Amino acid sequence: MPFLDITVIPVPTANKAAYLDHSRASTIVFKDHGATRVTETWGEDIPDGKLTDFNKAVQLQPGETVAVGWITWPDKATRDAGWEKVMADPRLSSNEMPFDGKRMIYGGFEVLLDG
């Protein structure tokens, strides 16, 4: 069953093009090391929740937009091996992040249903 790495990131809205450039460059690296797909999304309709929501989760500031992305791997073993290679890949060392990585939420998820 596929395995997903999911991120929720606050991105300065003015950096949307830079974020997309960063994502395109990173996608090549992830796919070269075993990912089957990389998906990036840009928040358009993110309501405020009563207790929590995407905006609160990343401490969204004025002038920022929530971006959600996921990397699809064939399985967790491929993901674990792929991440080791990705982290050592020199192509990412010059790929500056156009967002505040300290407020990024991320995690790995086992797919239970893919309909």
C-alpha positions as CSV (number, residue, x, y, z in Angstrom):
1,M,0.0,0.0,0.0
2,P,1.3,3.5,-0.8
3,F,2.8,5.7,1.9
4,L,2.4,9.5,2.0
5,D,4.5,12.3,3.4
6,I,2.2,15.3,4.1
7,T,3.1,18.9,4.8
8,V,1.1,21.9,5.8
9,I,3.1,25.1,5.3
10,P,2.5,28.8,5.8
11,V,3.9,30.6,2.8
12,P,4.2,34.3,2.2
13,T,1.5,34.9,-0.4
14,A,4.0,37.1,-2.4
15,N,6.3,34.0,-2.6
16,K,3.7,31.8,-4.5
17,A,5.9,31.7,-7.6
18,A,9.1,31.0,-5.7
19,Y,7.2,28.3,-3.7
20,L,6.2,26.7,-7.0
21,D,9.7,26.9,-8.4
22,H,11.0,25.3,-5.1
23,S,8.4,22.5,-5.4
24,R,9.2,21.8,-9.1
25,A,13.0,21.5,-8.3
26,S,12.3,19.3,-5.2
27,T,9.8,17.1,-7.2
28,I,12.6,16.0,-9.5
29,V,14.8,15.0,-6.6
30,F,12.0,13.1,-4.8
31,K,11.0,11.2,-8.0
32,D,14.6,10.4,-8.7
33,H,14.8,8.7,-5.3
34,G,11.6,6.6,-5.5
35,A,8.6,8.9,-5.1
36,T,5.8,8.1,-7.6
37,R,4.0,11.5,-7.3
38,V,4.3,14.9,-5.7
39,T,1.3,17.1,-5.2
40,E,1.3,20.7,-4.1
41,T,-1.8,22.7,-3.3
42,W,-2.5,26.4,-2.5
43,G,-5.1,27.4,0.0
44,E,-8.2,29.0,-1.5
45,D,-11.0,28.3,0.9
46,I,-9.7,27.7,4.4
47,P,-12.4,28.5,7.0
48,D,-11.6,29.3,10.6
49,G,-12.5,26.5,13.0
50,K,-14.0,26.6,16.5
51,L,-11.1,24.8,18.2
52,T,-8.4,24.4,15.5
53,D,-7.9,24.7,11.8
54,F,-5.2,24.9,9.2
55,N,-4.5,28.6,9.9
56,K,-4.1,28.1,13.6
57,A,-2.1,25.0,13.1
58,V,0.7,26.9,11.3
59,Q,0.2,30.2,13.1
60,L,-0.7,31.9,9.9
61,Q,0.3,35.5,9.7
62,P,-1.3,38.3,7.6
63,G,0.0,38.1,4.0
64,E,0.5,34.3,4.2
65,T,-1.3,31.4,2.6
66,V,-1.5,27.8,3.7
67,A,0.0,25.3,1.2
68,V,-0.6,21.6,1.6
69,G,1.5,19.0,-0.2
70,W,2.1,15.3,-0.3
71,I,4.6,13.0,-1.7
72,T,3.4,9.5,-2.7
73,W,5.8,6.6,-2.3
74,P,5.1,2.9,-3.3
75,D,5.6,1.9,0.4
76,K,7.2,3.0,3.7
77,A,10.5,1.1,3.0
78,T,10.9,3.0,-0.3
79,R,10.1,6.2,1.5
80,D,12.6,5.6,4.2
81,A,15.4,4.8,1.8
82,G,14.3,7.6,-0.5
83,W,14.5,10.2,2.2
84,E,18.1,9.2,3.1
85,K,19.0,9.8,-0.6
86,V,17.0,13.0,-0.8
87,M,18.7,14.5,2.2
88,A,22.2,13.7,0.8
89,D,21.3,14.9,-2.7
90,P,23.3,18.1,-3.5
91,R,20.6,19.4,-5.8
92,L,18.6,20.4,-2.7
93,S,21.4,22.2,-0.9
94,S,21.0,25.2,-3.1
95,N,17.2,25.1,-3.1
96,E,16.3,27.8,-0.6
97,M,13.0,27.4,1.1
98,P,10.6,30.3,0.4
99,F,8.7,29.8,3.6
100,D,9.2,29.6,7.4
101,G,10.1,25.9,7.9
102,K,9.7,26.2,11.7
103,R,5.9,26.5,11.4
104,M,5.7,23.6,8.9
105,I,3.7,20.6,10.0
106,Y,4.7,17.3,8.5
107,G,4.4,13.5,8.9
108,G,4.3,10.2,7.2
109,F,1.0,8.3,6.7
110,E,0.1,4.8,5.8
111,V,-2.7,4.8,3.2
112,L,-5.8,2.9,4.5
113,L,-8.1,3.6,1.6
114,D,-7.5,5.1,-1.8
115,G,-10.8,5.1,-3.7
